[in-house]
Amino acid sequence: MARKLPPLNAVRAFESAGRHVSFTKAAAELNVTHGAVSRQVALLESWIGTALFRRAPSQLSLTDAGRAYLAEVTAVLDRLS
């Protein structure tokens, strides 16, 4: 049976945004636009079926689900690297 993996570019964008708690800083790290990071995170949230960030004007924070997922994703990416 084939694995059903989330979009890996979206996972990378989420992990960077989660570490920095900033789409702008994640965009700079990944050499893409802020909008690209935002779209990738939204894609991942849709794929997972839950919000990973709380978005407010000039404020971004991880949800409880986002913090838990970030810990797992970071550990996996660390092992892969």
C-alpha positions as a Markdown table, in Angstrom:
| # | Residue | x | y | z |
|---|---|---|---|---|
| 1 | Met | 0.0 | 0.0 | 0.0 |
| 2 | Ala | 1.4 | 3.4 | -1.0 |
| 3 | Arg | 2.0 | 6.0 | 1.7 |
| 4 | Lys | -0.2 | 9.1 | 1.5 |
| 5 | Leu | 2.2 | 11.9 | 2.3 |
| 6 | Pro | 1.4 | 15.6 | 2.7 |
| 7 | Pro | 2.8 | 18.0 | 0.1 |
| 8 | Leu | 6.5 | 18.1 | 1.0 |
| 9 | Asn | 7.0 | 21.7 | -0.1 |
| 10 | Ala | 4.1 | 22.6 | 2.2 |
| 11 | Val | 5.7 | 20.7 | 5.1 |
| 12 | Arg | 9.0 | 22.6 | 4.5 |
| 13 | Ala | 7.2 | 25.9 | 4.4 |
| 14 | Phe | 5.3 | 25.1 | 7.6 |
| 15 | Glu | 8.4 | 23.9 | 9.5 |
| 16 | Ser | 10.3 | 27.1 | 8.6 |
| 17 | Ala | 7.3 | 29.3 | 9.4 |
| 18 | Gly | 6.8 | 27.5 | 12.7 |
| 19 | Arg | 10.4 | 27.8 | 13.8 |
| 20 | His | 10.4 | 31.5 | 13.0 |
| 21 | Val | 6.7 | 32.1 | 13.8 |
| 22 | Ser | 6.9 | 34.3 | 10.7 |
| 23 | Phe | 5.9 | 33.7 | 7.1 |
| 24 | Thr | 8.2 | 36.6 | 6.1 |
| 25 | Lys | 11.3 | 35.0 | 7.8 |
| 26 | Ala | 10.4 | 31.6 | 6.4 |
| 27 | Ala | 10.1 | 33.1 | 2.9 |
| 28 | Ala | 13.6 | 34.6 | 3.2 |
| 29 | Glu | 15.0 | 31.3 | 4.4 |
| 30 | Leu | 13.4 | 29.4 | 1.6 |
| 31 | Asn | 14.0 | 32.1 | -1.1 |
| 32 | Val | 10.3 | 32.4 | -2.0 |
| 33 | Thr | 7.7 | 35.1 | -1.4 |
| 34 | His | 5.7 | 35.6 | 1.8 |
| 35 | Gly | 2.6 | 34.7 | -0.3 |
| 36 | Ala | 4.1 | 31.4 | -1.4 |
| 37 | Val | 4.7 | 30.4 | 2.2 |
| 38 | Ser | 1.2 | 31.4 | 3.2 |
| 39 | Arg | -0.3 | 29.4 | 0.3 |
| 40 | Gln | 1.8 | 26.3 | 1.1 |
| 41 | Val | 0.8 | 26.5 | 4.8 |
| 42 | Ala | -2.9 | 26.9 | 3.8 |
| 43 | Leu | -2.5 | 23.9 | 1.5 |
| 44 | Leu | -1.0 | 21.8 | 4.4 |
| 45 | Glu | -3.8 | 22.9 | 6.8 |
| 46 | Ser | -6.4 | 21.9 | 4.2 |
| 47 | Trp | -4.6 | 18.5 | 3.7 |
| 48 | Ile | -4.4 | 17.9 | 7.4 |
| 49 | Gly | -7.9 | 19.3 | 8.1 |
| 50 | Thr | -6.9 | 21.6 | 11.0 |
| 51 | Ala | -5.5 | 25.1 | 11.5 |
| 52 | Leu | -1.8 | 25.1 | 12.4 |
| 53 | Phe | -1.5 | 28.9 | 12.9 |
| 54 | Arg | -3.7 | 31.6 | 14.4 |
| 55 | Arg | -3.5 | 34.6 | 12.1 |
| 56 | Ala | -4.3 | 38.1 | 13.4 |
| 57 | Pro | -3.3 | 41.4 | 12.0 |
| 58 | Ser | 0.5 | 41.7 | 12.4 |
| 59 | Gln | 0.5 | 38.6 | 14.7 |
| 60 | Leu | 1.1 | 34.9 | 13.9 |
| 61 | Ser | 1.0 | 32.1 | 16.5 |
| 62 | Leu | 0.9 | 28.4 | 16.4 |
| 63 | Thr | -2.2 | 26.5 | 17.5 |
| 64 | Asp | -1.8 | 23.6 | 19.9 |
| 65 | Ala | -2.1 | 21.3 | 16.8 |
| 66 | Gly | 0.6 | 23.4 | 15.1 |
| 67 | Arg | 3.0 | 23.1 | 18.0 |
| 68 | Ala | 2.5 | 19.3 | 18.1 |
| 69 | Tyr | 2.9 | 19.0 | 14.4 |
| 70 | Leu | 6.0 | 21.2 | 14.3 |
| 71 | Ala | 7.7 | 19.0 | 16.9 |
| 72 | Glu | 7.1 | 15.9 | 14.8 |
| 73 | Val | 8.0 | 17.5 | 11.5 |
| 74 | Thr | 11.2 | 19.1 | 12.8 |
| 75 | Ala | 12.3 | 15.8 | 14.2 |
| 76 | Val | 11.7 | 14.0 | 10.9 |
| 77 | Leu | 13.5 | 16.7 | 8.9 |
| 78 | Asp | 16.4 | 16.6 | 11.4 |
| 79 | Arg | 16.7 | 12.8 | 10.9 |
| 80 | Leu | 16.5 | 13.2 | 7.1 |
| 81 | Ser | 19.3 | 15.8 | 7.0 |
